Amino acid sequence: MFIVIPIGHDRQVVQRQPIITFTLIGLNVLFFLITAAVGTRQEARLETSFEVLMQYAQTHPAVTLSSEAEDRLARLPFSPESIEDVREALHRRRANYGATTRYYPTTLDEQPEMDRLSAAFVAAYDGFWLYKYGFVPRYHKSSLFNYLSCIFLHGGWMHLIGNMLFLFLAGVAIEDLWGRGLYTAFYLLSGIAATLAHAAFSPQSAIPTIGASGAIAGLMGAFMVRHFRARVKLAYLYWFLFRFKAGTFQVPAYVVLPFWLLQQLFYATLYQSLKVHGGVAFWAHIGGFAFGAAVAAAIYHGRIEERFIAPQLEAKVTFGTSRTVTEALAHLEKGEAAVALRKLSQRLQTQPDDTDALLALTRTYAQLGQRNEEVSAFHRLIRAHLKTNDRETALEAYGSLLDSYAEGEPQHPLPGREWMILCEYLNEQGMRAEAVGEFEKLARAYATEVFAAKALICAAEICLAQLNDRNRALDLFKRAAASAPNVPAWRTRIANGLAQLEAPHSALSM
């Protein structure tokens, strides 16, 4: 036996939490648990009431079923022939009884009992969740409620698990692409479209249709249109006799999804030609998939997504990496730096401190060979990290900037405030020598600025107290004093430092 199931794809990185997808999964699981809890009892009640009603009707031919019971009897998902057989048997019994008996003395006593049994059967039918909330093409074509309720119901654990797996895989990507409002409406409309397709090809079916697969097929159709180059990861299980093998492989979405659709078409036409009733609603899958693909194509090619949806979503990003950044990185991998730059610029207009976008921007400018813009992007990236007090990552970005300089290339100084913060962070992390070096570089780069003296004072204090480099500390304090800072606190620190350096060394004991 050979089984293949999808387990992931490369478009699962999202910019916001997929709340609607998780909510839909939660609702499907909740409704399944509820129907599983009451379903066995309801089904037993219906079967019992049906059997008692039929037995009483056959043994008391003088009485008649109520019109409601006749209606519910016709709705039972038996074959039409079996229902007609029951009706004909009842009519024959009544005809034979009437031919031999002119007076019905027990009719008045028997009919109330038949009415009671009929009412019990009707109540049991109407209360059974499968008939109440499922979609029956013959009777529910005008019921919007049943179009929606049926897509949240499932008949077993495997039915539920399979659908929820596909819902997660396709739903996360489409919700991230279109946003929660449009995604919710699209999911529900896909379910309605799928049910309509099923009703169109099986208009007289009395079998209840349940399951989210039609709505999910709509998501799959949209996924094929918008992510047709995505790599879908499939897991396979193979066993024959005592041989067992398992593994994974990847297939492009433009291969696996059309193959799945062709499979649905094959079985739909086969079942229809053989007049097979029940089982899987293949036309619902086909209808949902076609609806989803058509809507996705209209939204994309009509530029609705680009002009209206994407800008709003970019302004609301709260989780993960922006889709725009992900797409820009994909373009970079293909060498399409100009396209990546356009997408990143669009993103940074709405989210100027998006660190993922800024990091991608540094790579983009590097690929374009625009060195000054690359350095400027690094500066923006460092500033954005410091705004959130993420000094560790800011320091890593600064290290990447230093590594990007070629030998002998003049370095562009960081803005003084950000540079000072990084110097202090180096000292806090115990990187004393590196901190002194950066403080000195800062002072040289901003020699005419007031805070250059502060940088020299900090470097001198580290040399004196931590590195025990008195000569270097003395030089740094003198350079700080020469700049004549008009800050009393700084003058005091310089004076204290020089006093410590002028004091005699303590004697060493042997």
N, C-alpha and C positions, 0 to 999 in steps of 0.2 A: 504494500500500500504506500502511496505517495501523497503527502499533504504539504501544501504551501500556504503560508499566512503572512500578511504584511506586519512588520513590527516597528517601522519607523521610516523617516525620510529626512533629507537634508534641509528642509524648510521649516523645521520645528523650533528654531530660534525666534522668539517673539519679543515684541517691544512692550507689551502689556500682559498682565495675567489674563488668561482666557476664561473669564468668569462665566460667560454665557455657556460655553461648551461644558464646563464643569457642572453648571446648574442643570443643563439638559441631561447630562449623565446621571446626576443625582435624582432628578425627577423620574427618569426611566427606572432606575433601581428602586426608588420608593414605591412607585405604582406597581412594579412587579412583585415586591414583597407583600403589598396589600392584597393584590389579586391572588397571590399564591396562598395567603392565609385564609381567605374566604372562598376561594374558587372551588375547592373540593367539596365543601359543604353546600354551596349553591348548586353545583352540578348534580350532586346526589339528590338534592331536593327536587330539581327539575326532572331527573330521570324517574324518580319515584312517583311524582305527580302525573307524569305522562303515562306511566304503566298503569297506575290505578284508574286514570281516566279512560284509557283504551279498554281496560278489562271491564269496567262498569258499562261502557257504551256497547260492548259486544254482548254482554249478558242481559242488557236491558234495552232491547231494540225499540221500545216505545218512546224513549226519551230522545231529546236532541241536544247537541252541543250548543253552547252560546256562540254568538257571532264572533266575540273576542277570542274564544278558544279555537274556533275554526281558523281565524286569522293567524294566531300564533302557531297552530299546527302546520299551516302552510309555510311558515317561516323557518321551521326546523330544517337544518342543513342535511336532510336526507335527500336521496334522489327523488325527483318528482314522481317517478313510477311507484316507489314504496308508499308515498303519501296517498296517491290515487288508489293503490291497492287497499289501504285501510278504509278509505272513504267508500269504495265500492262494496267492501265486505259489510260495512255498517248499513248501507242502503239495501243490500240483499236481505240482510236479517230483518230489517224493518218491513220490507216488501212481503217477505214470507210470513212474518207475524201478522201483518194486516190482512193477508189473504185468508188466513184461517181463523182470525179472531175479529169479531165485529165490535166488541166492547173492550175498553182498556180500563179495567177497574183500578189498576195500580199506578197509572200514569201520574195522578196527582201526588202520590206518595213518592214516586221515583224521581220525578223531575226536579224537585228541590235539592235532592242529593247530587244529581247531575250538575245543577247550577253551582253547587258548592265546590264540587270537584273541578269544574271548568274554571271557576274563579281562582282556585288554588294553583291550577296549571298556568293560568295567565300571569299570576303574581310571581310564580317561580321563574317563568320565562323572562318577564320584564325585569326581575331582580338579578338575573345572571349577568355578571360583568361582561362576558364575551359578547352577548347580544345587545347589551345596553350601550356599551362604549365602543365596540368594534364597528367596522363599516361593512354593511351588507349591500352590495350593489343594487339588488332588486328593490330595496326599501329605503335606502338612505341617500339617494342621489341629491336630494334638496336639503339635507341636514348638515349645515356647516359645523355643528357641534361634533358630529361623528367623523367628519373629515379630519378634525384636529385631535379628538380624543384617541382615535385608533393608532396614531403615530407614537403614542406614549405607552403602548401596551405590548407585552411579549408573552409567548406561550411556554417558555422554558428557559432554563439557565443558559444553555448553549446559544439559543436564539438571542438572549439578552447580551451575553458576553461578546458574541461576534459583532453585533451591531454597535455596541459601545466602543469596541476597539476601532472600528472604522470611523465612528463619530469623532473620537479623539484625534485620530491621525489626520483626517481631512478638516475637521472643525477648527482646530487650533490655528491652522494656517489661514483659513478663510476669515475667521473672526479677527485675526491680526491684520488682515489685508483690508477689510471693509469696516471694521468697528462694530461695536456691540449692537447698536440699534438696527442697522441694515442687515447684519448677520442674523439676528433673531427673526426679523420679518422674512428674510430669504429662506431660512430653514423651514418655517411654518408653511410658506407658499410652496416650497419644494414638496413638502409632504402632501399638500392639497393637490398639486399637479400630478404627483405620482398616483394618488388614489383615483383621480379623475381618469387617468390613463387606464388603470385597472378596470374601472367601471365601464369605460368605453369598449373594452375588448371582452368583458364578461358582464354584460348589462343585466342578465337574469339570474346571476349567481346568488344563491341563498347562503353561501358560506361566508362567515365573518372574516374580514381582513384586518390583521393587527400587525404592528411592528414599525420601527423607525427606519427600516431599510430604504423606503422610498425617499424620505427626506434626506437621508444620508447619501443616497445616490445623487441627489441634487448637489450636495457638497462635493462629491467626487467629480461631477461634471464641471463644476466651477474650478476645482483644483486642476483638472486637466488643461483647461483653457489658460489659467493664470500661472500655473507652475508646471508647464508641460515638460520642462527640462529637469525637473527635480529627480533626484535619485531615490527610488523607493527601495527600502531594505526589506527583503523577504527571508523568512526562515523556512526551512524545509525539513521534513521528517520522512525517512524512508525505511521501511522494513519489509522483509520477505523471508518467511520461514525463520531462520535464526540469525539473519543478517539485519543489522540496524545501523542507520547512518543519519546524522543531523548536521546542519550547517546553515550558513546564510549567504546570500548573494544580493547584488543590487541591479535594478532594472530601471531605465528611464520611465517617467510617468507617461510619456507619449507612447510607450509600448504596452505597459501593464494595464492601464485603464481602458484603452480601446479593446484590448484582448478580453477584458472582463465584460465590456459591453457586448461584444460579439458572442460571447458565451451566453449572456442573458437572451439575446435575440435568437440564438439557436434553440435553447430550451423553450422559449415562449412559442415559437412557431411549431416546434415538435409537439408540445402539449396541446396546442390548439388544433393541430391536424389530427391528433389522436383523440381529441375531445376528452382530455384528462381534466378532471375538476379537483380543486383542492391543492394542497402542497404550497409551493412558493408562488407569490404573485410577481412573475417575471416582468409583466408589462408595467407594473408599478415601478420597478427598478429602471426600466428603459425610459419611461415617462419622466421620472425624477431626474435622471441623468441628462436627458435632452433639455429639460427646463433649466437645469443648473448651468449647463454649457452655454445655452442661448443667452441667459441673463448675464453671465460673466463676460461673454463676448460683447454684448451691448454696452455694459458698463465700461469695459476697457477701451474698446474702439470708439465709443462715443465720448471718450476723455472725461467721463463723469468721475472716475476714480482719481485721475490726475488733478483735475481742476477743483473738485469739491471735497472728496473723501480724504485723500492723503494729507492736504494741509491741516485739516481739523484733527486728524489722528496724530500728526507730528507734534501738534501743540499740547497734546494730552498724554504724552508718553510718561509712564510711571514705573515701568518694569522692563529690565533686560535691554538688549541692544536694538536700536531703531532699525526698522525694516529698510529704510533708506540707506543706512550705513552698511547693512548686510549686502544690499544690492550693489553699493559702491565698491565694496571689497571684492565682490564677484567680478565686477568690471575690471578692477585692478589686476586680478589674477589672469584675465584675458588680455591684458595690455591696453585696455581702453581707459587710459587715465583721464582723458578729456571728459568722457561721460561720467566717470566717478567724481570728478571735480564739480561738475554741474549738479549732481545729486547732493553732494556734501554741502555745497553752497546753499542749496535750497533748504537743507536741514538746519544749518547753522543760522539761517535768517530767523527761524522760529525758536531754536534752542541754542543760543550762542555759547553756552557752557557745557554742551554735550561732549564729555571727554572721549567717548568712543568715536564721535565724528571728528574731533580735533586730532586724535591719534591717526585716524585714517587719512586726514588731510595732510599730515606730515609725510606719509608714505606716497600720497598722490603727487605732491610737489616734488618729492625726490625722484619719482618716476618721470615727471615732466622736465626735470633738470632745472627747476626754478629754486635756486638755493636760498635767496633772501626770503622768499615766501615760505619755504620750508622752515627756516629758523624762526620766522614770525609765528608760524603755526605751533612750533614747540613752546614758544613763550606763552601763547594763549592757553596751551594745554596745561602748562605748569600753573598758571594763574587760576585756571578753572579748578584744579585739584586743591589748591590752597584755599579757595573760597569755601570748600567743604571741609577744611582742616585735615585733608588727607595728605599730610606732609610726606609720608613714606612713598606714596605713589608719585607725588610731585618730584621727590628726589630721584626716583627711578627715571622719570621723564627727563630730568636735567642730565642724568648720566647718559641717557640715549642721545641727547643733544650733543654732549661733549664727544661721544663716540663717533658722531656723524661728521665731525670736522676732519678734513684732510690734514696731513702733516704740513705745517707752515701756514695754514689758512688762518687769517685773523678771526678772532672770536668776537661775536656780537654780545655785549654785556646784557645780562638779564636786567629787568627793571629793579631798581635798588631795593624796594620794599620786599619783593618776592625773594630776591637774593639773600637779604638779611635773614629772612625766616629760615631759609634752607641752611645757612651757615649755623644758626642757633640750633637747628635740629641735628646737624652733624655733631655738634658738641654734646647735645643731650644723649646721643646714641653712642657716646664714647669714642667717636672718630675725631680725636683731638687734632692730630696733624692735618687731616683733611679740612677741618674747620678753620684752622689758622690760615691755610693756603687760600681758601675761598674768601675769608675776611680780607686778606691782603689784596687779592684780585679785585674785590669789590672796591676797596679804598683807592686802588690805582685807576679803576674805570671811572670812578666818580670823585676824583681828587678835589674838585672845586665845590663839591656838595658838603653840607654840614654833616650828614650821617657818615661820611668817610672817616671822621675822627672816631665815631662810635665803633666802627668796624675795627680800627686799629687798636682801640682800647680793649675790645673783647679779645682780639688775637693776643695782645700782650699779656692779659690776665691768664689766658690759657697756658701760654708759654711759661709764665712764672709759677702758677699754682699746680699745673697738671704735667707739663712736659719737662719742668726743671731746666729750661733753657733760658738762663738769666741774660745772656748777651743779646739774644734775639728779643727778649722781653724789653730790655733797656732800649734797644733801637726802636721798637714799635711805640713805646711810651713817648720817646723823644719826638718821633714823627707825629704822634697825636697832639703833643703839646705845641709843635711848630704850626699846626693848622689853627691854633688859637680858637678853639670852639667857645662860643659864648653861651655855654650851658653849665651852670654851677655844679650840677651833679657829675658831669663828665670831668670837670677840672679837679673835683675832689678825688675821683677814681684815679686820675693821672698822678696826682700828688701822693696818694697812698701807695700806688705802685712804685713810684720812684723812691719813696722813703724805704720800702721793703728792700729794694735793690741796693740802696746805699748802706743799709745796716750790715755789720760784720757777720760772716758765717758762724754758725754754732760750731764749737769744737767737736771733733769726732772722737768717740771713745773706742778704745781698743779692747 
